[in-house]
């Protein structure tokens, strides 16, 4: 899984409209998924 693929997956989450920011649980969940995906992807690079 390349960095571009990871970006394509996370880009929609980063561009959420301000109205969606009213639910912190979704934002926290998205950040948790992003962090987990990055931690899982990072060691594969090396």
Order of alpha helices (4+ residues) and beta strands (2+ residues): alpha-alpha
